[in-house]
Amino acid sequence: MLYISHISFKMNTHPEEAISVGIVFIKSDGSAKVMISDKKMNILKKIINKPSFTLFNFTIESMVKSPDIVDLEMLYRMNIYQNGILKIGKPIKLNISEDDDKLEAYFKKVIEPDIWKM
């Protein structure tokens, strides 16, 4: 079973206002794949203050560089944890192939849609 969780930057205290910058996929074998949008991270870097971006970016880079520390239980715990900057979505089951090409296509569609083609 494949699980996904969105990684977002919280723009303010309203719980639903956030910018999704990536997705964590937890595959049926327990391995994690963390995908982050460079485009959205570059936008964030320009619109938020440096200390907030540095903290957010450090957390994201830790997940990307060490996906072996990321598991389903961690995502459930991080969904509850709030530091006012990082928002990890509640993991949900997703009924798509675990093939890396399918995951990349899903990521592009959900996190990095080509708005110029819409």
RAMOVEN-V798807 format. One line per field, one symbol per residue. phi: phi as a letter, one per 40 degrees, with the letter a starting at -180 (. if undefined). A space follows every 10 residues. Layout:
phi->???
This chain:
phi->.cbbacbbbc cacccccabc babbbbcccg cbbbbbcccc cccddcbbcc dccccccdcc cccccbcccc accccccccc cbbgbcbbcc cbcbcbcccd ccccccdccc cbcccccc
